[in-house]
């Protein structure tokens, strides 16, 4: 394998002015969880796989002990007010592989352009530097000021923060798509980043569902959000205990043992 390529498994469908939604793994798996939940609830149909030598050099072992390459997957949905193309998957190139990110993003745009995509939403996480947040905000960045104005009343935080950067597909697809005449909005849920953050995913998804006027159940995501809350509580308790331990006077520390 010398370059990125896409294998189409299904071609017998037509899309009318579809929007594109990307949710690949990143901070807290926020974007991936949101996209996967939409795909599952809408019963979107998988139709293509993207493979690349820019992905990590490993094979994934399935439940039946067979192996496969890491990949990204394309799905389509035609049952709503707008047709939708989805991209989810196993991985992205390593953060240090700038060429790989550009090459794969260009391959994705080449592919979705064939279906007439003119508008996209990319989903991801926004790192809080490890600090848990009780009610995650959703930050937004767009391809153009018209898109910012269009969605500024959707409870999205558009920060005036020049110099900040969005790494990976969620950022590159928007700016590279802009060069092709596409408009895009990136939605990022606040997350400490060190856990699978369903709370942040739900915050992102609630805004996206409102924008697209989709009617879906959040029950499964709610369950995962409760798990996120419990995990964060445990981590906060551990951090509190560690802080208290570190502030004890010398000689008063207790030695811990595995019992």
N, C-alpha and C positions, 0 to 999 in steps of 0.2 A: 504494500500500500504506500503510494508516494504522495498522494494528495487527498484532500477532502472530496467525498462524493456522496450522492444521495441516491438511494434505491427506492423507487416508487412501487408499492405493492398493489395499489388500486388507482385506476384512472377514470373509471366510469361514473364520474360525478361532475357537476358544474356548480360554480360559485358565482354569486352576484354581488359585486362590489364588496368583497369581504374585508373585515378588519383582521389584524394580526395581533395575537397575544403571546408574549414570550415569558416563560417562567422556568429558568434553568437554576441549578444549584448555586447558592451563594451564601451570604451572611444569614445565619439562622435557618437556612432553607426556606426563607420567607416566600420568595417568588415561586419556587417549585411547589410548595404545599398549596398555594393559592391556585396555581394553574392546574395542578393535578386534581384538586377538588372540583373545579369547574368542569374539567374533562369528564370526570366520573359522574357528576350530577346531571350534566347535559347529554351523557352517553355519546360523546363525540367519537368519531370513527377514525381509527389510525390508518394512515395511508402511505407513509414514507418514513425511512430511517436515514439519518445522517451519520456517516462514519468519518473519522479523521485520524491521521497519524499524529496530530497535534494533541490528542487526548492522552491522558496518562497511560503508560505502557503496561497495562495489566488486563487480565481477562476476569470477568465476573462469573462466579459459580452460582448456578441456579439451584432451586429447591430439589430438583431431580438429579443433582450432581453433574449436570452438563455445563459447559462453559460457553460464553459468548463475549464478543467485543463490547466495549463501552460505546454508547451511541446517544444521539438525540432523536426524538420522535416527533413527527408532524401528525396532527389530527385536524379534522374539519367538522363543523356543525352547521346545519342548515335549517334548524327548526324555530328560529326566533325572528326578531325584526331585522337583524343583520346577520348575514353569514359570517362565520368566524373560522380563522385558521389558528391553531395552537401549536406552540413548540415547547416541549418539556424534554426531560432526559436525565442521563446519569451524571453528567459532568460538564465542565468547561476546561479549556486549556489551563495549565498552571499560570498563576499571576505574572510570572517573569517572562512568559512566552508572548511578547507583544505581537510578533508576526502571526502566530497562530490565532490569536483573537481576531485580528484584522481579516485574516484569510477565511476563517469560518464565518464571521459576520457577513462578509461579502458573498459567500456561497449561499447563506440563508436568504439574503436579500435578492440574489439572482433567482432563487427558487420561488419565493413568494411573489416576486414581481410578475411572474408568468400568470398568476391568478388575479392580477389587477389590484393588488393591495395598495391603498393610498393612505391608510391610517393605521397606526399601531399603538399598542400599550405594552410596555415592558415592566416587569414586576421584580422587586428585590427587597433586600434589607438595608437599613441604615444603621451603622454601628454606633452605639451609645458609649463606646469605650469600655464595655464590660459592666456598665451600670444597669440594673434591671429597671424597667418602667412599668407602672401599674396599668396605665392606659396608653398604649403606643399611639403616637401621632403618625400620620402618613405625610411624608414629604414628597414634593413633586418637582420635576424639571421637564421642560418641553423643548420641542424643536424650534418653536417660534413664539413670539409674543401673542399672536392670535390664539394659539392653543392655550396659553396661560390664562388669557382673558375668558376663554370659553369655559374653563373648568375651575375658575378661582372661587366659585360659590359652592364647591363640592366638599368642603371640609378638608381640603388639601393645603398643606403648609408650603407655600412657595417662598423660600428664603432668599433674601438678597445677600448671597454669600459667595462673591466672586473668588475664584481660585480653588474651590472645592471640586472634587472629581468623582465620577461614577465609573468604577472599573468593570470591565467585562462586557458581556453581551447587552446588558440592560442599558448601558450608556452608548456603546458603539453602534448598535442597531439604530438608535434614534438619530445620531449625528450623520452616520453614513447613509441612512435612509433619506435624510433631509437633502443630501446631494442628488438624490434620485427623484425629488419632488414629493416625497412622503412626509406626512405630518405625524408626530409622535408625542406621547406622554409617558414619562417614567414615574412609577409609583413605588415609593420605598417606605416600608414599615420599620419604625424604630425597634431595635433589638440589641440585647447585649452581645449576641453573636455566638456564644459558646454553647447554646442548646438549640434543639429543633424548636423553633418559636412559632407555634400555631396561633398565639394571641396576635402577634404582628401580622401574620398571614390573614387572619380574619379581618383585621382593621383595613388592610389593603383591599381585600375581596369585597367588603361591604361598599367601599367607594366605587370599585369597578362595576359591581352588579347594579348599583344605582345609576351609573353613567349609561350602561348598556341596557337598562330596563329588563334585567333577567330575573326570573322567579325561581330561586333554587333553595334547597334546604341547607342550613348551616349546622345540622345536628352533629355530623361526624367531626366537623372542624371544632365545634364547641367542646366535644369530648377531648380532643387533642389540646385545646386551649386550657382546659382544666388541668391536664397533665403538665403543661408548661408552667402554670401557676404553682403547682405543687413542687416542681423541680426548682423554680426560682426561689420559693420559700426555703427549701432545704439549703440551697446555695447561700442565701442571705444569712441563715442561721450559722452555717459553717464559717462564713466570713466574720460574723459578729464574735463567735467563739475564738477565732484566730486572733482578732484584734484585742480581745480581752486578755488572751494568753500572752500576747506580745507586750502588753503594758504592765504585767505583773512585775513587782520588784525582784531583783536578782536573788536567786535562792528559793523563791516561792513557787517556781514552776513545778507542775506535776508531770512526771514521766508517764507517757502513754504506752500501753502494751496491747498486743493482740491477744484476746482471750478466746 
